[in-house]
Amino acid sequence: MSGGNTNASMNAQSNISSGSLSDRLVRFRHRWIPTHMIGEVLSKNWIDNVVPAVILVLIVAVFGSIVPNFFLPANVSDGARQIGELGFVVLGMMFVVLGGGIDLSVGSNFALGNLLALALTNVFNLPVEIVFVAVVFTCSFVGLINGLLIGVLRLRAFLTTLVMLIGLRALVDTLLLKYALVISAGYYDNAVWDFMGGGDLFGIPSSLILFIVAAIGMHIVISRTRFGWHVMAVGGSRRSAHNAGISLRRTVCSTYVICGAFCGVSAFFYAARLGNGGSYPGVGLEVLALTAVIVGGISLGGGRGSVVKAVIGAMIVQIINLAVVQLGLQSGAGQLVLGLILLAAIGFDVRWVKNRDKILARVYISPTYFELPPSPSTDAGSASPYAANDRLHDVEVIGLNQVDGPEDVVFDSAGNLYCGDRLGNIMRFDGPDHQQARIFAHIGGHPLGMAIDRDDNIVVCVGGMGLYRVRHDASVEKLTDETNRSPFSIIDDSRLRLTDDCDIAPDGRIFFSEATIRFDMATWPSDALECRGSGRIVCYDPAKKTTRTVARDLTFPNGITLSFDGKSILFSESWACRVRRYWFDGPKVGQIDTVIDNLPGYPDNINRASDGTYWMALMGMRSPALDLALRVPGFRKRMAQEVAIDEWLYPNINTGCIVRFNESGVIVESLWDRAGTNHPMITSMREHKGQLYIGGIFNNRIGRLKLAGVDSDWTGPKSYWGGK
């Protein structure tokens, strides 16, 4: 840290030591005023909906107060019917814009569909079902022409659809000159047609009902289907989408076909409502639809938006349009108002997209008050059970430069050694010598904690991906990547972000830790800065295929191991420097006890030892400066905002240490490599046949240490499964 930050730390210590009242106030403020919610809310995709929703409320309030009879039932019903008709066109325009395009021909396409619907009903007296299909098909065909020209032939969307607008409008005007009288002279007597135009269900206009159904369907398509994801990907970055194997031509073409189909549906309802065969229908509709899309918050650049935004935008534009008419403003006033709104919306969209990440970066990290007891001594030669020594100095190194980031190591019943690497592979060292590494399976992500099940399969936590199983034939199976969502949490805790370590109960249930639900593999150091307690323990039941959270609000829960009695799990809380026990069976089921409450470093993986005790890795050691800073959240907040991340006060993770403790939490021994020569960071260790194998997430090797006075025939699989 810089000298200025050192001075700030000294000042903070002076303030804390000056009186306990201020300390208690800081603790109270950060416990009961959850400032991290601001960052969580701003990080949500739906936050973009807030602005148009507020605009909608303001517009309704303003026009409701200045427009006479604005809320009369007849006006509300008529306005809702027109919102439904406009909404279909907006949905189509939204789909094109999400894909990175634009369609200026929707007004002329709408006019063509309206004219065709009136001709097929008033002149040819065809059934309503055939008319609907014919209108939608015709408008979809127009969209197909746009799609082929833009998506396949790579013509400019703006110019292509502008030409189509002009051409279709000319075609409609030509047909009107010839057939307008014939169409207007006809009469179509059909109850279904009348219901589509003016009917309602429980007071809700028919067009609005179908629009709501279509909006729900489009939301599912965009957010839950592969095609919707492809459209968003193409709109976000066509080059990246192409590199990912997405067909740009087919995807872009499809968006214009869908847009044309929605224009046809809208035209069908409009024709049924008004029966207007003149030249006015559809004039300026492209401006209304485009304004609704942008006012709703859908980015003109593509790849960012939602159906909710389109619906809100359609409501805003239609309400303004109706209010302008009811106010009796002169011709063109409505277009002027919409133009000004469009300009303001584009300006806001550009500024919001440009600055949202900057705002979020300043408010998302929200440190809280956290106080650790004084650290136990680690001085060499002291009476402390943590006294530094050089027992790891002579560790034998295996797999040097053959692995990269082996966070955990595990053995199968045949004595083969497995570990993960930074490239997403499960590496295997064949026993009994464990000298040569080879890729056993590829998962992706970064494999972290592992366990061996009863059938010799590897259960592995993968950061950012969830819980996986690698069978002994090297096939990979996803077990779970989501869990139950807590009903009142603003954090999306259904998605597994940082699954860390796991172990397996006798009945097959898998308990695993998720270190934090606020950060991921790339940003987990920020959780150390916050020290907020955003981790949890999760249980996956393979028999029931359920994943549920069993313990919440933990401070970076990390290593997990099954107790020898098979009724509880021991887990470490890294930033809290403690070990706790969760009971999943027995008389204390559901309870959490503290086993070790004050460690000199940050605990990581925990595993069984052959004599009934437990091995635990300390991935780094505490420092007085960071312990102090944990009680000064304001200082840590400023540090996060003003200091580069590589200069933050940060846990010391360059000193390796392993401790062994018993069921009561008494430290039996500690093993150090003070020089950090063989293992600069230790995140795991596993006892196997009289030797201790050591892993580290930042290491390029695995360590092996011969243990004295232990059972040389003991293995993990025997301890768990009786030698299976």
Solvent accessible surface area in square Angstrom, and as a share of the most:
residue,aa,sasa,rsa
1,M,82,0.37
2,S,57,0.36
3,G,51,0.49
4,G,51,0.49
5,N,26,0.13
6,T,67,0.39
7,N,86,0.44
8,A,30,0.23
9,S,16,0.10
10,M,123,0.55
11,N,93,0.48
12,A,9,0.07
13,Q,97,0.43
14,S,67,0.43
15,N,97,0.50
16,I,28,0.14
17,S,89,0.57
18,S,92,0.59
19,G,30,0.29
20,S,68,0.44
21,L,111,0.55
22,S,53,0.34
23,D,18,0.09
24,R,129,0.47
25,L,105,0.52
26,V,53,0.30
27,R,101,0.37
28,F,123,0.51
29,R,95,0.35
30,H,23,0.10
31,R,170,0.62
32,W,152,0.53
33,I,93,0.47
34,P,51,0.32
35,T,30,0.17
36,H,26,0.11
37,M,83,0.37
38,I,101,0.51
39,G,0,0.00
40,E,1,0.01
41,V,43,0.25
42,L,36,0.18
43,S,40,0.26
44,K,25,0.10
45,N,128,0.66
46,W,128,0.45
47,I,21,0.11
48,D,12,0.06
49,N,25,0.13
50,V,64,0.37
51,V,56,0.32
52,P,4,0.02
53,A,36,0.28
54,V,76,0.44
55,I,62,0.31
56,L,25,0.13
57,V,98,0.57
58,L,102,0.51
59,I,22,0.11
60,V,45,0.26
61,A,58,0.45
62,V,76,0.44
63,F,30,0.12
64,G,19,0.18
65,S,91,0.59
66,I,94,0.48
67,V,5,0.03
68,P,96,0.60
69,N,97,0.50
70,F,26,0.11
71,F,120,0.50
72,L,84,0.42
73,P,108,0.68
74,A,76,0.59
75,N,45,0.23
76,V,80,0.46
77,S,41,0.27
78,D,62,0.32
79,G,6,0.06
80,A,18,0.14
81,R,20,0.07
82,Q,35,0.16
83,I,19,0.10
84,G,0,0.00
85,E,10,0.04
86,L,9,0.04
87,G,0,0.00
88,F,2,0.01
89,V,1,0.00
90,V,1,0.00
91,L,1,0.00
92,G,0,0.00
93,M,0,0.00
94,M,0,0.00
95,F,0,0.00
96,V,1,0.01
97,V,0,0.00
98,L,0,0.00
99,G,4,0.03
100,G,33,0.32
101,G,10,0.10
102,I,27,0.14
103,D,4,0.02
104,L,20,0.10
105,S,0,0.00
106,V,1,0.00
107,G,0,0.00
108,S,1,0.01
109,N,4,0.02
110,F,11,0.04
111,A,4,0.03
112,L,18,0.09
113,G,0,0.00
114,N,3,0.01
115,L,10,0.05
116,L,44,0.22
117,A,0,0.00
118,L,3,0.02
119,A,20,0.15
120,L,24,0.12
121,T,1,0.00
122,N,33,0.17
123,V,59,0.34
124,F,132,0.55
125,N,106,0.54
126,L,58,0.29
127,P,67,0.42
128,V,8,0.04
129,E,114,0.51
130,I,91,0.46
131,V,0,0.00
132,F,65,0.27
133,V,97,0.56
134,A,30,0.23
135,V,0,0.00
136,V,29,0.17
137,F,140,0.58
138,T,37,0.22
139,C,0,0.00
140,S,17,0.11
141,F,104,0.43
142,V,8,0.05
143,G,1,0.01
144,L,63,0.31
145,I,61,0.31
146,N,1,0.00
147,G,0,0.00
148,L,81,0.40
149,L,51,0.25
150,I,9,0.04
151,G,3,0.03
152,V,55,0.31
153,L,109,0.54
154,R,141,0.52
155,L,87,0.43
156,R,184,0.67
157,A,20,0.15
158,F,111,0.46
159,L,104,0.52
160,T,14,0.08
161,T,0,0.00
162,L,63,0.31
163,V,103,0.59
164,M,30,0.13
165,L,37,0.18
166,I,105,0.53
167,G,39,0.38
168,L,14,0.07
169,R,43,0.16
170,A,56,0.43
171,L,81,0.40
172,V,3,0.02
173,D,54,0.28
174,T,83,0.48
175,L,57,0.29
176,L,16,0.08
177,L,163,0.81
178,K,146,0.62
179,Y,93,0.35
180,A,37,0.29
181,L,151,0.75
182,V,80,0.46
183,I,6,0.03
184,S,85,0.55
185,A,89,0.69
186,G,26,0.25
187,Y,179,0.68
188,Y,15,0.06
189,D,112,0.58
190,N,42,0.22
191,A,83,0.64
192,V,71,0.41
193,W,17,0.06
194,D,81,0.42
195,F,86,0.36
196,M,52,0.23
197,G,3,0.03
198,G,48,0.47
199,G,15,0.14
200,D,70,0.36
201,L,90,0.45
202,F,188,0.78
203,G,56,0.54
204,I,72,0.37
205,P,4,0.02
206,S,8,0.05
207,S,1,0.00
208,L,34,0.17
209,I,48,0.25
210,L,66,0.33
211,F,6,0.03
212,I,79,0.40
213,V,87,0.50
214,A,21,0.16
215,A,10,0.08
216,I,102,0.52
217,G,31,0.30
218,M,17,0.08
219,H,80,0.36
220,I,88,0.44
221,V,45,0.26
222,I,13,0.06
223,S,32,0.21
224,R,162,0.59
225,T,46,0.27
226,R,172,0.63
227,F,65,0.27
228,G,0,0.00
229,W,138,0.48
230,H,50,0.22
231,V,1,0.00
232,M,49,0.22
233,A,39,0.30
234,V,1,0.00
235,G,8,0.08
236,G,53,0.51
237,S,47,0.31
238,R,92,0.34
239,R,194,0.71
240,S,64,0.41
241,A,3,0.02
242,H,116,0.52
243,N,114,0.59
244,A,79,0.61
245,G,69,0.66
246,I,20,0.10
247,S,37,0.24
248,L,30,0.15
249,R,122,0.45
250,R,163,0.59
251,T,7,0.04
252,V,5,0.03
253,C,15,0.09
254,S,30,0.19
255,T,2,0.01
256,Y,1,0.00
257,V,43,0.25
258,I,44,0.22
259,C,0,0.00
260,G,1,0.01
261,A,26,0.20
262,F,24,0.10
263,C,0,0.00
264,G,0,0.00
265,V,17,0.09
266,S,1,0.01
267,A,0,0.00
268,F,1,0.01
269,F,2,0.01
270,Y,27,0.10
271,A,1,0.01
272,A,14,0.11
273,R,56,0.21
274,L,93,0.46
275,G,40,0.39
276,N,51,0.26
277,G,21,0.20
278,G,36,0.35
279,S,63,0.40
280,Y,157,0.60
281,P,3,0.02
282,G,10,0.10
283,V,83,0.48
284,G,15,0.14
285,L,18,0.09
286,E,27,0.12
287,V,54,0.31
288,L,23,0.11
289,A,0,0.00
290,L,24,0.12
291,T,0,0.00
292,A,0,0.00
293,V,0,0.00
294,I,5,0.03
295,V,9,0.05
296,G,0,0.00
297,G,15,0.14
298,I,0,0.00
299,S,15,0.09
300,L,70,0.35
301,G,59,0.57
302,G,10,0.10
303,G,21,0.21
304,R,58,0.21
305,G,13,0.13
306,S,29,0.19
307,V,6,0.03
308,V,71,0.41
309,K,6,0.03
310,A,1,0.01
311,V,34,0.19
312,I,20,0.10
313,G,0,0.00
314,A,0,0.00
315,M,60,0.27
316,I,0,0.00
317,V,1,0.00
318,Q,9,0.04
319,I,20,0.10
320,I,3,0.01
321,N,40,0.20
322,L,32,0.16
323,A,0,0.00
324,V,12,0.07
325,V,109,0.62
326,Q,72,0.32
327,L,65,0.32
328,G,62,0.60
329,L,90,0.45
330,Q,157,0.70
331,S,122,0.79
332,G,45,0.43
333,A,24,0.18
334,G,11,0.11
335,Q,92,0.41
336,L,114,0.57
337,V,46,0.27
338,L,1,0.00
339,G,33,0.31
340,L,107,0.53
341,I,42,0.21
342,L,32,0.16
343,L,125,0.62
344,A,70,0.54
345,A,16,0.12
346,I,57,0.29
347,G,35,0.33
348,F,98,0.41
349,D,19,0.10
350,V,87,0.50
351,R,137,0.50
352,W,47,0.17
353,V,74,0.43
354,K,116,0.49
355,N,37,0.19
356,R,36,0.13
357,D,104,0.54
358,K,121,0.51
359,I,75,0.38
360,L,36,0.18
361,A,73,0.57
362,R,124,0.45
363,V,42,0.24
364,Y,30,0.11
365,I,25,0.13
366,S,6,0.04
367,P,3,0.02
368,T,14,0.08
369,Y,19,0.07
370,F,38,0.16
371,E,79,0.36
372,L,21,0.11
373,P,58,0.36
374,P,121,0.76
375,S,52,0.34
376,P,36,0.23
377,S,52,0.33
378,T,40,0.23
379,D,97,0.50
380,A,57,0.44
381,G,82,0.79
382,S,44,0.29
383,A,112,0.87
384,S,24,0.16
385,P,71,0.45
386,Y,13,0.05
387,A,18,0.14
388,A,15,0.12
389,N,39,0.20
390,D,67,0.35
391,R,116,0.42
392,L,1,0.00
393,H,93,0.41
394,D,120,0.62
395,V,8,0.05
396,E,82,0.37
397,V,49,0.28
398,I,2,0.01
399,G,4,0.04
400,L,91,0.45
401,N,114,0.59
402,Q,65,0.29
403,V,6,0.03
404,D,62,0.32
405,G,0,0.00
406,P,0,0.00
407,E,6,0.02
408,D,1,0.00
409,V,0,0.00
410,V,5,0.03
411,F,5,0.02
412,D,11,0.06
413,S,54,0.35
414,A,79,0.62
415,G,7,0.07
416,N,14,0.07
417,L,0,0.00
418,Y,9,0.03
419,C,0,0.00
420,G,1,0.01
421,D,8,0.04
422,R,99,0.36
423,L,130,0.65
424,G,0,0.00
425,N,12,0.06
426,I,0,0.00
427,M,14,0.06
428,R,46,0.17
429,F,0,0.00
430,D,60,0.31
431,G,26,0.25
432,P,124,0.78
433,D,81,0.42
434,H,3,0.02
435,Q,81,0.36
436,Q,131,0.58
437,A,13,0.10
438,R,111,0.40
439,I,104,0.53
440,F,24,0.10
441,A,8,0.06
442,H,114,0.51
443,I,20,0.10
444,G,15,0.15
445,G,40,0.38
446,H,12,0.06
447,P,1,0.00
448,L,6,0.03
449,G,0,0.00
450,M,1,0.01
451,A,5,0.04
452,I,15,0.08
453,D,19,0.10
454,R,116,0.43
455,D,81,0.42
456,D,34,0.18
457,N,5,0.02
458,I,5,0.02
459,V,1,0.00
460,V,0,0.00
461,C,0,0.00
462,V,0,0.00
463,G,5,0.05
464,G,42,0.40
465,M,56,0.25
466,G,0,0.00
467,L,0,0.00
468,Y,26,0.10
469,R,36,0.13
470,V,0,0.00
471,R,88,0.32
472,H,124,0.55
473,D,101,0.52
474,A,35,0.27
475,S,49,0.32
476,V,60,0.34
477,E,55,0.25
478,K,107,0.45
479,L,20,0.10
480,T,12,0.07
481,D,50,0.26
482,E,105,0.47
483,T,13,0.08
484,N,65,0.33
485,R,108,0.40
486,S,19,0.12
487,P,115,0.73
488,F,194,0.81
489,S,34,0.22
490,I,52,0.27
491,I,14,0.07
492,D,50,0.26
493,D,1,0.00
494,S,25,0.16
495,R,120,0.44
496,L,3,0.01
497,R,36,0.13
498,L,4,0.02
499,T,0,0.00
500,D,10,0.05
501,D,4,0.02
502,C,3,0.02
503,D,10,0.05
504,I,6,0.03
505,A,1,0.00
506,P,70,0.44
507,D,95,0.49
508,G,24,0.23
509,R,51,0.19
510,I,5,0.03
511,F,2,0.01
512,F,0,0.00
513,S,0,0.00
514,E,0,0.00
515,A,0,0.00
516,T,0,0.00
517,I,19,0.10
518,R,4,0.01
519,F,10,0.04
520,D,60,0.31
521,M,49,0.22
522,A,90,0.69
523,T,58,0.34
524,W,31,0.11
525,P,26,0.16
526,S,7,0.05
527,D,1,0.01
528,A,7,0.05
529,L,3,0.01
530,E,0,0.00
531,C,2,0.01
532,R,45,0.16
533,G,12,0.11
534,S,10,0.07
535,G,2,0.02
536,R,3,0.01
537,I,0,0.00
538,V,0,0.00
539,C,3,0.02
540,Y,7,0.02
541,D,22,0.11
542,P,37,0.23
543,A,94,0.73
544,K,148,0.63
545,K,136,0.58
546,T,62,0.36
547,T,21,0.12
548,R,121,0.44
549,T,19,0.11
550,V,28,0.16
551,A,7,0.06
552,R,85,0.31
553,D,114,0.59
554,L,4,0.02
555,T,7,0.04
556,F,8,0.03
557,P,0,0.00
558,N,4,0.02
559,G,0,0.00
560,I,2,0.01
561,T,0,0.00
562,L,6,0.03
563,S,0,0.00
564,F,74,0.31
565,D,81,0.42
566,G,12,0.12
567,K,86,0.36
568,S,0,0.00
569,I,1,0.00
570,L,0,0.00
571,F,0,0.00
572,S,0,0.00
573,E,0,0.00
574,S,0,0.00
575,W,6,0.02
576,A,4,0.03
577,C,0,0.00
578,R,64,0.23
579,V,0,0.00
580,R,48,0.17
581,R,20,0.07
582,Y,14,0.05
583,W,41,0.14
584,F,16,0.07
585,D,69,0.36
586,G,25,0.24
587,P,132,0.83
588,K,71,0.30
589,V,90,0.52
590,G,47,0.45
591,Q,90,0.40
592,I,57,0.29
593,D,43,0.22
594,T,72,0.42
595,V,23,0.13
596,I,13,0.07
597,D,97,0.50
598,N,33,0.17
599,L,0,0.00
600,P,3,0.02
601,G,0,0.00
602,Y,4,0.01
603,P,0,0.00
604,D,4,0.02
605,N,1,0.00
606,I,0,0.00
607,N,10,0.05
608,R,17,0.06
609,A,1,0.01
610,S,24,0.16
611,D,90,0.47
612,G,28,0.27
613,T,16,0.09
614,Y,0,0.00
615,W,4,0.02
616,M,0,0.00
617,A,0,0.00
618,L,0,0.00
619,M,6,0.03
620,G,0,0.00
621,M,17,0.07
622,R,24,0.09
623,S,33,0.22
624,P,119,0.75
625,A,41,0.32
626,L,7,0.03
627,D,25,0.13
628,L,13,0.06
629,A,2,0.02
630,L,6,0.03
631,R,60,0.22
632,V,26,0.15
633,P,3,0.02
634,G,32,0.31
635,F,6,0.03
636,R,0,0.00
637,K,51,0.22
638,R,123,0.45
639,M,3,0.01
640,A,22,0.17
641,Q,53,0.24
642,E,127,0.57
643,V,25,0.14
644,A,61,0.47
645,I,106,0.54
646,D,122,0.63
647,E,85,0.38
648,W,24,0.08
649,L,31,0.15
650,Y,69,0.26
651,P,6,0.04
652,N,59,0.30
653,I,25,0.13
654,N,107,0.55
655,T,30,0.17
656,G,0,0.00
657,C,0,0.00
658,I,0,0.00
659,V,0,0.00
660,R,35,0.13
661,F,0,0.00
662,N,47,0.24
663,E,73,0.33
664,S,90,0.58
665,G,13,0.13
666,V,87,0.50
667,I,21,0.11
668,V,68,0.39
669,E,34,0.15
670,S,7,0.05
671,L,0,0.00
672,W,9,0.03
673,D,1,0.00
674,R,122,0.45
675,A,77,0.60
676,G,18,0.17
677,T,84,0.49
678,N,20,0.10
679,H,1,0.00
680,P,47,0.29
681,M,4,0.02
682,I,0,0.00
683,T,1,0.01
684,S,0,0.00
685,M,0,0.00
686,R,33,0.12
687,E,3,0.01
688,H,9,0.04
689,K,101,0.43
690,G,4,0.04
691,Q,51,0.23
692,L,0,0.00
693,Y,6,0.02
694,I,0,0.00
695,G,0,0.00
696,G,0,0.00
697,I,19,0.10
698,F,101,0.42
699,N,5,0.02
700,N,49,0.25
701,R,47,0.17
702,I,0,0.00
703,G,0,0.00
704,R,23,0.08
705,L,24,0.12
706,K,160,0.68
707,L,18,0.09
708,A,101,0.78
709,G,90,0.86
710,V,50,0.29
711,D,75,0.39
712,S,80,0.51
713,D,83,0.43
714,W,35,0.12
715,T,10,0.06
716,G,16,0.15
717,P,8,0.05
718,K,87,0.37
719,S,34,0.22
720,Y,49,0.19
721,W,25,0.09
722,G,70,0.67
723,G,39,0.38
724,K,127,0.54
